[in-house]
Every structure is written in C-alpha cells, then in structure tokens.
Amino acid sequence: MGTIWQPELKTYDGPKYKAVAGLIREGIEEGLLKEGGKLPPVRDLAWTLRITPGTVARAYTILTESGVLTAEVGRGTFVASGTQGPVAEAPIEVDVVAHRSQPDGDVYKVSMFSPHLPAVGQDKLIRNLLGQVAQDPPSGMMHYPSRTGAKPAREGVVRWLAGTPLGAFGEQDIVLSHGGQNGLSLIFQSILQGRRPTVLIEELSYPGFRRAAELLRADVVPVAMDAEGVIPEALEEAARAHDAQIFCTSPEVHNPTGLFTPLSRRQALADVARRCDLQIVEDDCYRMRVDRAPTYRMLAPERGWYVSSLAKTLTPALRIGFAIAPLGRTADLRRVAEYNCFGLATPLIDLCAKLLSHPQIDALAEETRRAFELYVQSAVNILGSYDVVWRANVPFLWLRLPLGWRASAFCQAAEAEGVQIRTAEEFVCRDARAPHAVRLAVNAGVSLQSFEAAVLRLRQLLDGPPEQLSV
C-alpha cells in the first residue's frame, strides 16, 4: 500500500463493508486514489483496517459492480477510468432474499453449481468468426449438412486433440455432436441392445451418465470405488451379476470428486472389461488439455469409446462436442448421429472449423486454465483447514463436510448466503446413500473478489455448524 492513501475505519452506523466502500470513494474524490491506480490486496487492506478479508472483498465487489473499480484476473483491483471527482453513491447491493423472489426465481449472487469460464478473449474471437461465417459461409446457406462439408471441422477437432493419448485416429473417426451430453447419448444408442440393458456407473458419477441411460430405458447400477476409482473386483462382480453392456467412467478428472485413476488401475479395469465383454465409455470433458495417463481408447482400442467437448475449455454456449468410437465401430456411431439429426447446423460446422484452426486458440485455452488455477488456489487458501479435495487444473472442489452439517442443510444455508452449490446426492443413484459432501464449481465469470467473498461466506458456515453430531 502506498503512503498517500492511509485509510482509517472510523465509527460507522451500519455494515462495515459499506464503510470500507465509503473510504474508497472518499479516497477517489480527494485524489488520493488515482485513475488506474491499484488498490491494496484484500488481505492487506483487511489487516490495516483490522477487519475480515470477507468484508473488504464485499466492498471491492460492490464497487466493481457499480463501475467505480475494475478487477483484472491475476493482476488485482484498480480505480476505474472516469471516476476522479465526486463519485456517485450507487446502490450498494440487492438483498439476497429479495433477489431470489424475482419472477425468474433462480438468481444467485455467485453460482457454484457448474463451472463458469472466464472471458479471456474467446468471446470476442467467436463474435468475430460468427461475423465471418455470416458474411461468407463456406458451407452455404441452402444445403443439408454433409460428411464432406464437415471435414474441415473434424480436422479442427483432430488439431484440438493433438497430444491426447487416444491411440490412432484421424478426422474420419471424429463424430461431431451437440455437446458432450449429446455425444454420450449417441454412443449409448450405438451400443445398447435388448429390452432392458444395463449400464454400470461409478457410485459417485456425473449425472449425465444416468440420464442418458434412463432415456434409453436402461437399468443403471453403481459400482463401488476407492481413492483410485472403480474397484476392479466390484466391476467384475456387477458386470456378471447384471449382464451389463457398458461401463461409464471419468478417469482423468472424476466428476464430482476430482480424483485421478492411475494407469495401473485403468489397465486392471480394461482387463475386466475384456473378460466381461463390457464397452468402456469415457467422458473426458474436464481434461484441461493436461494429460497424465492414456485414455481407454488407447488401452482397449477394441472397446474404448471417447467423448469430449469445448464446454470446459472455451465456451459451453456453442454446444460443440465430439465422440470417437473404438476401432471398427466408427460407422455405427456415424450412422446413429446422422439418423438423429443429420448433423450439426452448417453455420455451426463452419464456425467450429474456423475456431479450432485459429492461431490464438491454444493460447486462449491456456489462459482459461491459468485463470481457473488462480480461483482454485484462492478457494483452497480459504478452505484449507477443512477436508477439501482439489487439483489446480480442475474447475471444481470436493468438500467433505465437518460434523454438524448435513449436505442438504449446508446447501440451503449457502443459498441463504447467496451461494449455489451441489450436494453429493446429485451424483448418486436415487436409491443410494450419499456422503456428507458438496461440490463447489469455480465461477470465474465473476471477479476474483466476488468469488473469494462467496467462499468466505461458505467458510463462515463451516465454522459454525447448527449442531454437533455424535460419532
């Protein structure tokens, strides 16, 4: 902190965060805080004023939202341009309860329900490319999608997946889908046979596996896990007991716990799949282009199916996903995709081709990953004394709740504090018991100060559980 602005928190009749916001406004009006000047880090100002970091973060947030300050990921908080002189008193904050009572009924101060990507330039690039497609669409505007017309987009996917340990594949093996979830549905339709087929899933798993199976009237059976993923003996027992056809898994980034399945465990599970004639469906949407072990398509090329998308690395808005079948099954997957919808819309195919071949695309993906790491590290710093599982390149954290908290009660209390999170119950089968845990998705669509303030509110809830349960 510089020597010009020496704030002192005086007696204030009202919330302290409003007092801090007032101090900052006064500093700007008096010329002690200049346009473009950097404010102290949250923790430094909190120490100076002898208040909590959450109070300072809340003041920074409301001033950022009202345009008095600007926040830049990785750099800090600055005085916005055009703010010298008297600073208008903007509405401080909408009350959370009143906010939730609006007609849409589903607005939260900071949603950690699903990961929210930071805008690091991909939004501007997409708008620019959309304009190019609109002005001169390579596929034209009067034709059905075709396999030939989609070739540049599939080639873009191959470039995007370069380095991913998938085994041998080329553009002819890529099947485009309307996002990762649609890719899962296409794969299931390519595999499942019979009146009541069975799909095996991890006992804690991405709900989309279950939903895709249920849409095809398949039975879903959870399989026990340990710290390395699904237990091979449990998988073999379930496969034989239920005559299962598919085993669904997310070994690189397990959703919701973030655990990683090492190579030795993957090899053991692949051996079980061969003995029991299981097809392995791997959801790899959360891999942030950082590889640690081979995919099942490489380990078991005769039965490994792969699905991913751009939703977690560039944007979920476009709904661009891609699926790859095992050796010898590409025609089956392609046929199902064509029978479903003839293919993606031609303007979307053209956009995909331009986006994935653009020279900036790798740098944008890397910037997204770095921004997520910054938010994850911040959350870990705040929650570190609790049982939280995290990885720097995974945009969510798995929090095991302390004694005194049930997951559903904790989520309700978090909602009351303006934070939306997901309980463990959402990641298990309907009749299964869930651990007392929650998933916190990184919302990098809000400022780092807003995110930290939300995590601090969760920390305050953890520090004061409503009851102490007996062991």
C-alpha positions as CSV (number, residue, x, y, z in Angstrom):
1,M,0.0,0.0,0.0
2,G,1.3,3.4,-0.9
3,T,1.8,6.3,1.6
4,I,-0.7,8.7,0.0
5,W,-3.9,6.9,0.9
6,Q,-3.9,5.9,4.6
7,P,-7.4,4.8,5.3
8,E,-8.8,4.5,8.8
9,L,-12.1,2.9,9.6
10,K,-14.0,5.2,11.9
11,T,-17.2,4.6,13.8
12,Y,-19.9,3.8,11.3
13,D,-23.6,3.3,11.8
14,G,-24.2,0.3,9.5
15,P,-22.4,-2.6,7.9
16,K,-18.7,-2.4,7.8
17,Y,-18.4,-3.3,4.1
18,K,-20.4,-0.1,3.4
19,A,-17.9,1.9,5.5
20,V,-15.0,0.4,3.5
21,A,-16.7,1.3,0.2
22,G,-17.2,4.8,1.6
23,L,-13.5,5.1,2.4
24,I,-12.5,4.1,-1.1
25,R,-15.0,6.6,-2.6
26,E,-13.6,9.4,-0.4
27,G,-10.0,8.4,-1.5
28,I,-11.0,8.8,-5.1
29,E,-12.8,12.1,-4.6
30,E,-9.9,13.6,-2.7
31,G,-7.4,12.5,-5.4
32,L,-5.6,10.1,-3.0
33,L,-6.6,7.2,-5.3
34,K,-5.8,8.0,-8.9
35,E,-7.5,6.6,-12.0
36,G,-5.8,3.3,-12.9
37,G,-4.2,3.1,-9.5
38,K,-4.0,-0.3,-7.9
39,L,-5.8,-0.9,-4.6
40,P,-4.2,-3.0,-1.9
41,P,-4.8,-6.7,-1.9
42,V,-7.9,-7.8,0.1
43,R,-5.9,-9.3,2.9
44,D,-3.5,-6.3,3.2
45,L,-6.3,-3.8,3.5
46,A,-8.2,-6.1,5.9
47,W,-5.1,-6.2,8.1
48,T,-4.7,-2.4,8.0
49,L,-8.3,-1.8,8.9
50,R,-8.4,-4.7,11.4
51,I,-11.4,-6.4,9.8
52,T,-12.0,-9.6,8.0
53,P,-10.9,-10.2,4.4
54,G,-14.6,-11.0,3.5
55,T,-15.7,-7.5,4.5
56,V,-13.1,-5.9,2.2
57,A,-13.8,-8.4,-0.6
58,R,-17.5,-7.5,-0.4
59,A,-16.7,-3.7,-0.6
60,Y,-14.5,-4.3,-3.6
61,T,-17.2,-6.4,-5.2
62,I,-20.0,-3.8,-4.9
63,L,-17.7,-1.0,-6.2
64,T,-16.6,-3.2,-9.1
65,E,-20.2,-4.0,-10.0
66,S,-21.1,-0.2,-9.8
67,G,-18.2,0.7,-12.1
68,V,-16.0,2.5,-9.5
69,L,-13.4,-0.2,-9.6
70,T,-12.2,-2.7,-12.1
71,A,-10.9,-6.2,-11.4
72,E,-8.4,-8.0,-13.6
73,V,-7.7,-11.7,-13.1
74,G,-4.2,-12.3,-11.9
75,R,-3.4,-8.5,-11.6
76,G,-5.6,-7.1,-8.9
77,T,-8.2,-4.3,-8.4
78,F,-7.8,-0.8,-9.9
79,V,-9.6,2.5,-9.8
80,A,-11.8,2.7,-13.0
81,S,-11.3,5.5,-15.5
82,G,-13.6,8.5,-15.3
83,T,-14.0,8.3,-11.6
84,Q,-12.0,11.3,-10.5
85,G,-14.0,13.9,-8.6
86,P,-17.3,13.2,-6.8
87,V,-18.2,9.5,-7.0
88,A,-21.9,8.9,-7.2
89,E,-23.4,6.8,-4.5
90,A,-24.5,3.7,-6.4
91,P,-27.0,1.2,-4.9
92,I,-24.8,-0.9,-2.7
93,E,-26.3,-4.3,-3.1
94,V,-29.5,-6.1,-3.8
95,D,-30.7,-8.0,-0.8
96,V,-30.3,-11.8,-1.5
97,V,-33.7,-12.7,-0.3
98,A,-35.4,-10.0,-2.4
99,H,-33.2,-11.1,-5.3
100,R,-34.5,-14.7,-5.1
101,S,-38.1,-13.5,-5.0
102,Q,-37.9,-12.0,-8.5
103,P,-40.1,-13.7,-11.2
104,D,-37.4,-15.9,-12.6
105,G,-36.8,-17.3,-9.1
106,D,-33.4,-18.7,-9.8
107,V,-30.9,-15.9,-9.4
108,Y,-27.9,-16.2,-7.0
109,K,-25.2,-13.8,-6.1
110,V,-22.5,-16.3,-7.0
111,S,-23.4,-19.6,-8.5
112,M,-21.0,-22.5,-8.0
113,F,-23.5,-25.0,-9.4
114,S,-21.5,-25.5,-12.6
115,P,-18.1,-24.2,-13.7
116,H,-18.2,-20.8,-15.3
117,L,-15.4,-20.0,-17.7
118,P,-13.6,-16.6,-17.6
119,A,-13.8,-14.4,-20.7
120,V,-10.2,-14.2,-21.7
121,G,-10.8,-13.2,-25.3
122,Q,-12.6,-16.2,-26.7
123,D,-15.9,-14.3,-26.6
124,K,-14.5,-11.6,-28.9
125,L,-12.9,-14.2,-31.2
126,I,-16.2,-16.1,-31.5
127,R,-18.2,-12.9,-32.3
128,N,-15.6,-12.1,-35.0
129,L,-15.7,-15.5,-36.5
130,L,-19.5,-15.6,-36.4
131,G,-19.5,-12.4,-38.5
132,Q,-17.2,-14.0,-41.0
133,V,-19.4,-17.0,-41.3
134,A,-22.5,-14.9,-41.7
135,Q,-20.9,-12.8,-44.5
136,D,-19.4,-15.7,-46.4
137,P,-20.5,-19.2,-45.1
138,P,-18.1,-21.9,-46.5
139,S,-21.0,-24.4,-46.5
140,G,-23.5,-22.0,-48.0
141,M,-27.0,-21.5,-46.5
142,M,-29.2,-23.7,-48.6
143,H,-27.8,-27.2,-48.1
144,Y,-28.2,-30.0,-45.6
145,P,-25.1,-30.8,-43.5
146,S,-22.9,-33.3,-45.2
147,R,-19.9,-35.5,-44.3
148,T,-17.8,-33.8,-46.8
149,G,-18.7,-30.3,-45.7
150,A,-17.9,-31.1,-42.1
151,K,-14.4,-32.3,-42.9
152,P,-12.7,-29.0,-42.0
153,A,-14.4,-29.0,-38.6
154,R,-13.4,-32.6,-37.9
155,E,-9.8,-31.7,-38.9
156,G,-10.0,-28.9,-36.4
157,V,-11.0,-31.3,-33.7
158,V,-8.0,-33.5,-34.6
159,R,-5.7,-30.5,-34.1
160,W,-7.5,-29.7,-30.8
161,L,-6.9,-33.2,-29.5
162,A,-3.3,-33.3,-30.6
163,G,-1.3,-34.9,-27.8
164,T,-4.3,-36.5,-26.1
165,P,-3.3,-40.2,-25.7
166,L,-6.2,-41.7,-27.8
167,G,-4.3,-44.1,-30.0
168,A,-4.5,-44.0,-33.7
169,F,-7.3,-41.8,-35.1
170,G,-7.9,-39.3,-37.9
171,E,-10.6,-36.8,-39.0
172,Q,-12.7,-39.7,-40.4
173,D,-13.0,-41.1,-36.9
174,I,-14.5,-37.9,-35.4
175,V,-18.3,-37.6,-35.0
176,L,-19.5,-34.1,-34.1
177,S,-22.2,-33.8,-31.5
178,H,-24.3,-31.1,-29.9
179,G,-22.1,-31.0,-26.8
180,G,-20.7,-33.8,-24.6
181,Q,-24.0,-34.9,-23.3
182,N,-25.4,-35.5,-26.8
183,G,-22.1,-37.4,-27.6
184,L,-22.9,-39.7,-24.7
185,S,-26.4,-40.4,-25.9
186,L,-25.1,-41.1,-29.4
187,I,-22.6,-43.6,-28.0
188,F,-25.2,-45.3,-25.9
189,Q,-27.5,-45.7,-28.9
190,S,-24.6,-47.2,-30.8
191,I,-24.0,-49.9,-28.1
192,L,-27.1,-50.8,-26.2
193,Q,-29.2,-53.8,-27.3
194,G,-32.2,-55.7,-25.8
195,R,-35.3,-54.7,-23.9
196,R,-33.6,-53.9,-20.6
197,P,-29.9,-53.4,-21.0
198,T,-27.7,-52.5,-18.0
199,V,-25.2,-49.6,-17.7
200,L,-22.6,-49.6,-14.9
201,I,-21.5,-46.2,-13.5
202,E,-19.2,-45.1,-10.7
203,E,-21.0,-44.9,-7.4
204,L,-20.3,-41.2,-7.4
205,S,-20.6,-40.0,-11.0
206,Y,-21.6,-37.4,-13.5
207,P,-25.5,-37.4,-13.6
208,G,-25.5,-37.2,-17.4
209,F,-24.4,-40.9,-17.5
210,R,-27.5,-41.9,-15.6
211,R,-29.8,-39.6,-17.6
212,A,-28.6,-40.8,-20.9
213,A,-29.1,-44.4,-19.9
214,E,-32.6,-43.8,-18.5
215,L,-33.7,-42.1,-21.7
216,L,-32.9,-45.4,-23.5
217,R,-34.8,-47.4,-20.7
218,A,-31.6,-49.0,-19.5
219,D,-31.0,-50.0,-15.9
220,V,-28.3,-48.2,-14.1
221,V,-26.1,-50.0,-11.5
222,P,-23.5,-48.1,-9.4
223,V,-20.1,-49.7,-8.8
224,A,-18.0,-49.3,-5.6
225,M,-15.0,-47.0,-5.7
226,D,-11.9,-46.3,-3.6
227,A,-9.3,-43.4,-3.8
228,E,-8.1,-44.6,-7.3
229,G,-11.5,-45.0,-8.9
230,V,-13.7,-48.0,-9.5
231,I,-12.6,-51.2,-7.8
232,P,-11.9,-53.9,-10.4
233,E,-13.3,-56.8,-8.4
234,A,-16.5,-54.8,-7.8
235,L,-16.8,-54.0,-11.5
236,E,-16.4,-57.7,-12.5
237,E,-19.0,-58.7,-9.9
238,A,-21.5,-56.2,-11.1
239,A,-20.9,-56.9,-14.8
240,R,-21.5,-60.6,-14.4
241,A,-24.5,-60.2,-12.0
242,H,-26.4,-57.8,-14.3
243,D,-25.1,-58.9,-17.7
244,A,-24.0,-55.3,-18.3
245,Q,-23.1,-53.9,-21.6
246,I,-21.5,-50.5,-20.8
247,F,-19.1,-49.2,-18.1
248,C,-19.1,-45.4,-17.8
249,T,-16.2,-43.6,-16.2
250,S,-14.3,-40.3,-16.0
251,P,-10.7,-41.5,-15.1
252,E,-8.7,-38.4,-15.9
253,V,-10.9,-35.9,-13.9
254,H,-13.5,-37.7,-11.9
255,N,-16.7,-35.7,-11.5
256,P,-17.5,-34.8,-8.7
257,T,-14.5,-35.7,-6.6
258,G,-11.7,-34.7,-8.9
259,L,-9.8,-37.9,-8.2
260,F,-7.4,-39.4,-10.8
261,T,-7.3,-43.0,-11.8
262,P,-3.7,-44.1,-12.3
263,L,-2.5,-46.2,-15.2
264,S,-2.3,-49.5,-13.2
265,R,-5.9,-49.2,-12.1
266,R,-7.0,-48.4,-15.7
267,Q,-5.2,-51.4,-17.0
268,A,-6.9,-53.7,-14.4
269,L,-10.3,-52.2,-15.3
270,A,-9.7,-52.7,-19.0
271,D,-8.8,-56.4,-18.3
272,V,-12.2,-56.8,-16.5
273,A,-14.0,-55.2,-19.4
274,R,-12.4,-57.7,-21.8
275,R,-13.3,-60.7,-19.7
276,C,-16.9,-59.5,-19.3
277,D,-17.3,-58.0,-22.8
278,L,-18.0,-54.5,-21.5
279,Q,-17.8,-51.4,-23.7
280,I,-16.0,-48.6,-21.9
281,V,-17.4,-45.1,-22.3
282,E,-15.0,-42.4,-21.2
283,D,-16.2,-38.8,-20.5
284,D,-13.2,-36.6,-20.8
285,C,-14.9,-33.2,-20.9
286,Y,-13.0,-31.9,-17.8
287,R,-9.5,-32.6,-19.1
288,M,-7.9,-29.1,-19.4
289,R,-5.6,-30.3,-22.1
290,V,-3.2,-31.7,-19.5
291,D,-2.5,-35.4,-19.9
292,R,-1.5,-37.8,-17.1
293,A,-2.5,-41.2,-18.4
294,P,-3.7,-42.9,-21.6
295,T,-7.4,-43.0,-22.4
296,Y,-9.3,-46.3,-22.5
297,R,-9.4,-45.9,-26.3
298,M,-5.7,-46.3,-26.3
299,L,-5.6,-49.0,-23.6
300,A,-8.5,-51.0,-25.0
301,P,-8.8,-49.9,-28.7
302,E,-11.4,-52.6,-29.4
303,R,-13.9,-51.3,-26.8
304,G,-12.9,-47.8,-25.7
305,W,-15.4,-45.0,-26.6
306,Y,-14.4,-41.4,-26.0
307,V,-16.4,-38.2,-25.7
308,S,-15.3,-34.6,-25.0
309,S,-16.4,-31.0,-25.9
310,L,-15.4,-27.4,-25.8
311,A,-17.6,-26.5,-22.9
312,K,-15.0,-26.6,-20.1
313,T,-12.1,-25.0,-22.1
314,L,-13.6,-22.4,-24.5
315,T,-17.4,-22.0,-24.1
316,P,-20.4,-24.1,-23.3
317,A,-22.7,-21.8,-25.4
318,L,-21.8,-23.3,-28.8
319,R,-22.7,-26.9,-27.8
320,I,-19.8,-28.3,-29.8
321,G,-18.8,-31.8,-28.7
322,F,-17.2,-34.8,-30.4
323,A,-17.2,-38.6,-29.9
324,I,-14.8,-41.2,-31.1
325,A,-15.7,-44.9,-31.4
326,P,-13.4,-47.9,-30.9
327,L,-11.6,-49.4,-33.9
328,G,-14.2,-50.8,-36.3
329,R,-17.2,-49.1,-34.8
330,T,-17.0,-45.6,-36.4
331,A,-19.6,-46.4,-39.0
332,D,-22.1,-47.4,-36.2
333,L,-21.5,-44.1,-34.4
334,R,-21.7,-42.0,-37.5
335,R,-24.9,-43.7,-38.6
336,V,-26.6,-43.0,-35.2
337,A,-25.6,-39.4,-35.4
338,E,-26.9,-39.0,-38.9
339,Y,-30.2,-40.7,-38.1
340,N,-30.6,-38.5,-35.1
341,C,-30.3,-35.0,-36.6
342,F,-28.4,-35.3,-40.0
343,G,-25.5,-33.5,-38.3
344,L,-24.7,-30.1,-36.8
345,A,-26.1,-27.0,-38.5
346,T,-23.8,-25.9,-41.3
347,P,-23.1,-22.4,-39.8
348,L,-22.0,-24.1,-36.6
349,I,-19.8,-26.5,-38.5
350,D,-18.2,-23.6,-40.3
351,L,-17.7,-21.8,-37.0
352,C,-16.1,-24.9,-35.4
353,A,-13.7,-25.2,-38.3
354,K,-12.6,-21.6,-38.1
355,L,-12.4,-21.6,-34.3
356,L,-10.3,-24.7,-33.9
357,S,-7.9,-23.8,-36.6
358,H,-7.4,-20.2,-35.4
359,P,-3.8,-19.4,-34.3
360,Q,-5.0,-17.9,-31.0
361,I,-7.0,-20.9,-29.9
362,D,-4.3,-22.7,-27.9
363,A,-3.2,-19.5,-26.1
364,L,-6.9,-18.8,-25.1
365,A,-7.3,-22.3,-23.8
366,E,-4.1,-22.0,-21.7
367,E,-5.3,-18.6,-20.4
368,T,-8.6,-20.2,-19.3
369,R,-6.7,-22.9,-17.5
370,R,-4.5,-20.4,-15.7
371,A,-7.5,-18.3,-14.6
372,F,-9.2,-21.4,-13.2
373,E,-6.0,-22.2,-11.3
374,L,-6.0,-18.8,-9.7
375,Y,-9.5,-19.2,-8.5
376,V,-8.9,-22.7,-7.2
377,Q,-5.9,-21.7,-5.3
378,S,-7.8,-18.8,-3.7
379,A,-10.6,-21.2,-2.6
380,V,-8.1,-23.7,-1.2
381,N,-6.4,-20.9,0.8
382,I,-9.7,-20.0,2.4
383,L,-11.0,-23.6,2.9
384,G,-7.6,-25.3,3.5
385,S,-8.3,-26.2,7.2
386,Y,-11.3,-28.4,6.1
387,D,-11.4,-31.7,4.2
388,V,-11.3,-30.4,0.6
389,V,-10.1,-32.3,-2.4
390,W,-8.7,-30.2,-5.3
391,R,-6.4,-30.1,-8.3
392,A,-5.0,-27.0,-9.7
393,N,-6.3,-27.7,-13.3
394,V,-9.8,-28.9,-12.3
395,P,-12.5,-26.2,-12.1
396,F,-14.3,-27.6,-9.0
397,L,-13.5,-28.7,-5.5
398,W,-15.0,-31.6,-3.4
399,L,-15.7,-30.6,0.2
400,R,-16.4,-33.2,2.8
401,L,-18.5,-31.5,5.5
402,P,-17.5,-31.4,9.2
403,L,-19.6,-32.9,11.9
404,G,-22.7,-30.9,12.5
405,W,-23.5,-30.4,8.8
406,R,-25.7,-32.5,6.5
407,A,-25.2,-31.8,2.8
408,S,-28.8,-30.7,2.1
409,A,-28.8,-28.4,5.1
410,F,-25.5,-26.9,4.2
411,C,-26.7,-26.2,0.6
412,Q,-29.8,-24.5,1.9
413,A,-27.7,-22.3,4.3
414,A,-25.4,-21.5,1.4
415,E,-28.3,-20.4,-0.7
416,A,-29.4,-18.1,2.0
417,E,-25.9,-16.5,1.8
418,G,-26.2,-16.1,-1.9
419,V,-24.1,-19.1,-3.0
420,Q,-25.4,-22.0,-5.0
421,I,-23.6,-25.4,-4.7
422,R,-24.4,-29.0,-5.4
423,T,-24.8,-31.8,-2.9
424,A,-23.4,-35.3,-3.1
425,E,-26.9,-36.6,-3.5
426,E,-27.0,-35.3,-7.1
427,F,-24.1,-37.6,-8.1
428,V,-25.5,-40.9,-6.8
429,C,-28.3,-43.2,-8.0
430,R,-31.7,-42.3,-6.5
431,D,-31.8,-45.2,-4.0
432,A,-28.1,-44.9,-3.0
433,R,-26.7,-43.3,0.2
434,A,-24.6,-40.2,-0.4
435,P,-21.7,-39.0,1.7
436,H,-22.0,-35.7,3.6
437,A,-20.1,-33.7,0.9
438,V,-20.7,-30.9,-1.6
439,R,-19.1,-29.9,-4.9
440,L,-18.0,-26.3,-5.3
441,A,-17.6,-25.4,-9.0
442,V,-15.3,-22.5,-9.9
443,N,-17.2,-19.4,-11.1
444,A,-14.5,-17.5,-13.0
445,G,-17.3,-15.4,-14.7
446,V,-17.3,-13.1,-11.6
447,S,-14.4,-11.1,-10.3
448,L,-11.9,-12.9,-8.1
449,Q,-13.0,-10.7,-5.2
450,S,-16.7,-11.7,-5.6
451,F,-15.6,-15.4,-5.7
452,E,-13.5,-15.1,-2.6
453,A,-16.3,-13.3,-0.8
454,A,-18.6,-16.2,-1.6
455,V,-16.1,-18.8,-0.5
456,L,-15.6,-16.8,2.7
457,R,-19.3,-17.0,3.4
458,L,-19.1,-20.8,3.0
459,R,-16.2,-20.8,5.4
460,Q,-18.2,-18.9,8.0
461,L,-20.9,-21.5,7.7
462,L,-18.4,-24.4,8.1
463,D,-17.0,-22.7,11.2
464,G,-20.5,-22.6,12.8
465,P,-22.4,-25.8,12.2
466,P,-26.0,-25.8,13.5
467,E,-25.4,-28.9,15.6
468,Q,-22.7,-31.3,16.7
469,L,-23.5,-34.9,15.7
470,S,-22.3,-37.8,17.8
471,V,-19.8,-40.1,16.3
